[in-house]
Structures are given as C-alpha cells and as structure tokens.
Amino acid sequence: MSPVFASVVFDVDSTLTGIEGVDWLAALRDAETAAYVKGLTERVMAGELPIEAAYVSRLARIAPTRDELRRLADAYRAAASPGAREVIATLQNAGVRVVAISGGIAAAVVPFCVWLGFAERDVHAVPVEWNGRGEYAGMDPATPLATQTGKATVVRALGLPHPILAVGDGSTDVEMKRQGAVEAFAAYTGFTHRKAVVAAADFVVETFADLMPRLLAPRA
Ligand SMILES: [Mg+2]
C-alpha cells in the first residue's frame, strides 16, 4: 500500500476521543457553569463564534486543577475512538508523519496522544499553568491554538511534508484547509455532525475503518 498523503494532522476532542475536554471539565462544576461552557463550545465548533471570544473566559470560569487534568487524560483514554491506534500505527509504518493539533489542554492531550502512539514532539495543545497547590493559574496567552486560525499557524510552523490531510470535527479544523495550510480536509462525524464542517470537507468519514482506505492506496 502506498500513502496518499505525506502527513496527516488529527484533531483530538470529538475525533480521536469521544470527549470534548472543556465540556468534561465544566461538568465537574455546577450545572449553570456546565451549560454556559457547553453552549459556547457548540457555537465555536459550529463556526458561529470565533474561538478567541470564548477560550480564555471559558477556561477561567472552570479553573481546572492539575489533578482534574490527570483525570481528563484517563477519561480521554477510556473514550478513545475505536480503531484510532491501529490507523496511527499503520500510517507510521508506511512512513507518514502523523501529528495531533488540539485546542485542548496539553496536560491531558499530550499523555493521551502519546498513549495512542503519537511522538510527543508531534502533539500540540494549549499549555496551562498551576500554582504550587495545583490550582489553575492561567493559560499561555500567546498560544495560537486558542485562536480560530491557530491550527493553520501551527501546521505551517511545523514544516510538515506535503500533501497534508487534516481530520477533525470542528470549525478550527476547517480553517487549516481554508488558510491553505493543508491540501485536504476530512470531516470526522463519529461523534458530532456539524453542517458547516461537513459542507467544507473534501470527504466525510464516520469511523477510523472508513478513513483507512482514504490514507493508503493499493500500489499502481
Ligand atoms: Mg474536535
């Protein structure tokens, strides 16, 4: 089999795992906070609200502790997408560069993605800081991943081999294609099905088994 794309960029939340991390963290708080955060997340992912408008306030409202991020990493693993590990290993064995680019929090996203098989240097997410008691002390205000077009910025900075396919479920994933950072975008609908995202996709997959034949073609 020969690779169709030289690099594949995966979204994490609601793509490699069924969990939307920020919603999971918000659900640890009171019902009002959970509903507020979930509403913002849905509007961002549907492309109705730029992520910049939501990211900092959403996280400050939740103020996740370091221990809660450890628990989120476990929850990510428990909800890992069926077949994702196999796809990642197969791509790596075929010489394809696989990277994970996430608007989620690095302390949970990195251990989960390393467990899935990604090289640690190929996992990019939002750094968050805690004080000595493990209480939330803010996020890196300079990270491009808290912005609408940040995933495209990160892809360009990595200098990945082309052609590149991006796989994801949200509006920030679509931006990688819209900004010209990747050649193709696949909408992953295994967990969520967003009209604007599906409409912008080159193709749509519901499972990782469906994705495989799009990534590796029989040798001519
Ligand atoms: Mg996602």
Boltz pocket constraint, residues with backbone or C-beta under 6 A from the ligand:
constraints:
  - pocket:
      binder: B
      contacts: [[A, 11], [A, 12], [A, 13], [A, 14], [A, 15], [A, 168], [A, 169], [A, 170]]
      max_distance: 6.0
